[in-house]
């Protein structure tokens, strides 16, 4: 299990300060929509300057026509990040096109598909996808697996079922992790680290419980200590 820290602070300066305080830990850095739109490629480069070995997950959740997604995926690859994601609902042609394009690169990032956003509750999810979260997330995961993706973004509650329906090596990354039961905020399907482990989550994503803590570095240490016991 690898901890993925969401760099969701309001400025590049604050995010880089957080990254700097975590430079000696074995953690992944998640760069999201907000910071990438605001700070762009320079932010990725600044992270690598802090620690060239930082693993970077670019969480842009691409969703467009297949050719545009594959073009964007190539640009993401050129940024030198280690993982990025697309929306599974973009469909199997989009998945195939993206993977075919990236497979020509000697070194490509891991590609994950978003199944159901963890902020969805059952009723709001059904309104869009006309099926329950569990059923649809598993269906999206199988589709992603069959089209050559490396894994999916799903809530911790769906991780084990998804691995059972695909492969144990098929990666699961789960946001909405409240390591020790902290405040859920707008997340609907949260899970503790303990549950994430039972559910065989590969990458627990933690944002607010770390960056809103009075001592983020200490919090990361506590999380890593628990992870090391799994
Ligand atoms: O603060 P919190 O721990 O809830 O942060 C979760 C992070 O994971 C945020 O950056 C959010 O955008 C992201 N995310 C999510 N649900 C998804 C995919 C990504 O919450 N399905």
Boltz pocket constraint, residues with backbone or C-beta under 6 A from the ligand:
constraints:
  - pocket:
      binder: B
      contacts: [[A, 6], [A, 8], [A, 32], [A, 59], [A, 114], [A, 116], [A, 117], [A, 118], [A, 119], [A, 153], [A, 154], [A, 175], [A, 176], [A, 177], [A, 184], [A, 185], [A, 187], [A, 205], [A, 206], [A, 207], [A, 208], [A, 209]]
      max_distance: 6.0
